[in-house]
């Protein structure tokens, strides 16, 4: 229980700190200018550090994860996606993995029934993972309108598609609801399934609570507690043009929302969320399994003095004969 309560308390503290800082201390400039710039710098520097750290990790041999027939004799059919042997096949596998979570789609659940191990389909995790990630992506793209002067047509089209099911005014964005539903599913999965609950850590719960709080504060601003959108646009454009100013009339809920987003940016490079970039640098995914076609030699190999069996037998031949051990040369 403490593994869940500690990160929940941390998110609540973040909300209270930002709310008190704006309402009581009048620190709008800190939460609206200083912290966003700091979060951006830490995010960029953290991602660069992670990529460099991954790049320095030695991968001398081909270690792709495979679960299909490797390229072999001509009359044996190769599984080109599960066991790619060329760059093209590996690229196709990566595309399916990054955009469609193919390995998660193939995931099976294992249960014990009457003393027997039974395997079954488990597509709910894949479905809600797709919903969560793509909803997050659409929400992120929609928010680009606050950081550019002329909003691109593609964002207008995306917003129209996202709100095609119009329910009153303002328009209801479907991704705002699906993002919240996806976070709730991922959270409930961690507390309902005993095996997942057992291995879950505070670092697994904290980003879920944080993203949920971001989604809720965004929904509150759009549908319940109104904020001055023009003032928000002036603030964000000031940040982008390096001429920041704090407009009047922005509600406190906006600064809470912005502070939670900045916290996510700061936390991102040092957490499990960084798998978004790590999947592209994973040697288990981005390497072709062509060990039968090419010889891969460890570039870090250094000369090693070996002691051959012939030398070993020549040195211990008399003792081997006394012990009854056969020798090749009498």
N, C-alpha and C positions, 0 to 999 in steps of 0.2 A: 504493500500500500504506500509506503514512504517513497518508493521509486516513482510513483505517480503524483503524490501530493507535493513533493519538493519542486518539480518543474512547474506545476500548476501555481504554486505560491510565487515562484519567480516571475511568471507572466503577470500575475495580479500585482506584484510589487512594481513591475515596469509600468503598468497602467496607472497606478497610484502616483508614482514619481512624476510621470509626464503630466498628469492632470494637476497635481499640486504645484509643479513647477510653472505651469502656465497660469492657473487660476490664482494661486496665492503669491507666488514669487515674481510673476511677470517676466518669466524667462522665455518669451516667445522667440527672441533672437537666438538663444541657445538651441532650442528644440527645432527651430525653423531654418537655421543657417549653419551653425557650428556642427551640430551632430550629423546632418545630412552630408556635409563635406567630409567629415571624419569617417563616416560609414563608407562613402564611396572610395576614399583612399585606402582604407583597410581592406575593402572587398577586392579592389584591383591588385593591391600588393599581395594579399593572401592567395589569390588565384594564381598569380605569377609564381609565387613561392611553391605552391602545390605542384604546378606543372613542371617547374625546374626539378623539384624533388622526385617526382615520378620519372622524369627524363634521365636522372642520374641512377636510377635503379637498374642494375645489370640484368639483362635478359639474354644470355648467351645462346639459348636453345629455343626451338619452337615448342611452345607449351599451350596450344589452343585447346579449349574445351571441346571435345568431340563426342558424339553419340550416334554416329552413323558409319556406314561403310567407307573406309579410306580408299583412295584411288589405288588400284592394284592391277590385276590382269585385265586385258581388254574385255573379256567376256563376263567380268564381274561388275555389276552396276554400282557406280559410286553415288553416295549421297552428297551432292555438291553443296548443299546448304549446311548440313550438320557436320560435314567434314571437308571443308573447302581446301583445294590444293593450288589455287591460283589467286592472284590479286582481285580479279573480277568477281570470283565466287565469294571471296572474303568481304568485298565491298557490298555485295548483295546481302550477305548475312548481317553485316553491320547496319544497313539500311532498315532491314526488318526488325533488328533488335532495338535500334534507337527510336524509330517512329511507331512501331507496333508491339514492342515488348514481347518478341516472339518466344524467348525462353520462359517468360512468365506465363504465356499462354499455354505452353506445353507442360506446365507444372501439374503434378498429380498430388492428391492427398492420400496418405497411407493410414489405414486404420486396422485394428485388430478385432476380428469377429470370430468368436468360438475357437480361439486359439490359432486362427489363420490370419496371415497378413493379406489384406485386401486393398487394392489400388483403385482409385476412382477419380473422375474428372473434378477439377477445382478451378472453375473459371470466374468465380465472383471476385477474387482478389485481382485478377487480370482486368476485369471490367471496371472496377472502381479505381484501379491504378491509372487506367487510360483516361477515365473521366476526370480524375483529380489533376493529372499532369496537363492534359489539353485545356481544361478549364483555367488552370493557372496561367498557361501560355496565352490564352485569349485575353484574360484579364490584364496581363502584363502588356500585351500589344495595345489594348484599348487605352491604357494609361499613358501611352506615348503622346497622345493628343495634348497633354499638359506641358510637354517639353519641346514642342515645335510650334513655330509661328503659324504656318499654313498646314492644316491637318491633311495628310495624304488621303486620296480617295479610297485606298485599300482599307484604311481604318474606318471610314464611313460605311463601306460595304460590310465590313466585319461587324460593326455595331448594329447595322440593320438586320443582319442574319442572326445576331445574338439576341435581338429583341423582337423577332418576327411574331412571337406569341404575345401580342400586346394586351396588357391588363391594366387599364387606367393610365394615369399620368402621375409620375414619370414612368417611362418605359421600364419594364422589368427585364433585366439582363439574365438570361438563363444560366450563364456560366457562374454568376455570383451564387446561385442556388446550388448548382452541381458541385462547385468547389467546396462549399460548406458540407454537402452530403458526402463527398469523397473523404474529407478530413474526418468526419464522424464515423464513417465505416472503418477507416484505418485505425482509429482510436478504439472503437468497439471490438475490432478483431483482436487487439492486443490485450483486452481485459476479459473477453469471453472465452477465447481458446486457451486452455490451461498451458499447453506447450509454448505458445507464443508469449503468454504472460510471464512464464518462468524465465525466459531468456531476454525479456525486455528490460532495458536500462533507462535511467532518467534521461539520457541523451536521445532516446527514442521517443519519449513523451513530450519533451520540451518543444521541438519544432512543430509537433501537431497542435499543441496548445497555442503556440505563437501564431501559426498560420490561421488557426480558427479565430483568434482574437482579431487578427488583421481583417479577415473576411467579415466578422460581425461588425466591427467599427465602420468598415466600408459600406455595409448594408444600412447601418444606422444613419450615416451621412446622406445616403442617397434617398432613402424612403421615409425617414422619420425625423431626425435632427438635421435640418437643412443647414448648409454652409454656402458661403458666397463663392461660387465657382469662378467668377471673374477674378476675385482676390487670390484664389488658389492658383489660377493660371499666371497671375502677375508674380507670385512668389516663386513658382517653379521656373518661369522664364528668367527671372532674376538669378536664380541659382545656375542655370545653364549658361547664361551670358556673363557669369562672374561679376554681376552687379546686383548682389542680393539686397532685397528690401523686405520689410515686414509690413504688408498691407493691413489696414484696419478691417475689422468685421469678420475675420476668420474664427470660427467656433473652436472651442477647446478640443472637441472630439477629433478635429482634423489633426491637431498636434499629437494627440494620442495615437492616431492611426499612423502618422508619419514616423513617430518614434518607434513604434513596433516594426514598421518596415525597415527602418535603419538598423534596428537590432537584428533582424533577419539577415540583412546584408553583411553585418559584422560577423555574425555567427556562421554564415554559409561556408566560407573557405575552410573552416576548422572543424566541420561536422561531417556527418554521413551524407548530408545533402549534396556534397560536392561530387557525388557519383554522376551528376549531370555532365561534368567534364571528364571524369575519370573513365567513363565507359569507352571514350575514344582512345585512351592510352592503355587500355587493359590488354596485356599480351595474350590472355586467354580468349580474346575476341578478335583482335586486329591482326593476327598472324595466320598465314596459310599453313596448313599441315602438309608440307612437301618434303618431309624428312626422307622419304623413299626416293625422291628425285634429285635432291641436293644434299650434299654433306655439309653439316653445320659444325664448325670447329669453334670451341670456346676461345675467343680472342684474348682472354686473360690467362690462358695456359702458360705455365713457365716450365723450363726444363727440370725434369725430375730424374734423379739417378735411380735406376731400376736394378733389381737383383733377379736375374732370370732363373728359371728352374734348373737349367743346365749348370749355372754357376752354383746354385744352392746344392745340387746333388754332388758336384765336384768337391764342395767344401765339407759336406756331412756324409759322404759316401760310406766311410768306414763305420760310423755310428748307425747309419741306416741298415747296413748289412747285419750288424750285431743285433739290431732290434727286429730283424726279420722283415724289414720293409724292402720291397723289390726296387731295384734300380734299373735305369735304362742302359747304362754303360757299365760293364764289369771292369 
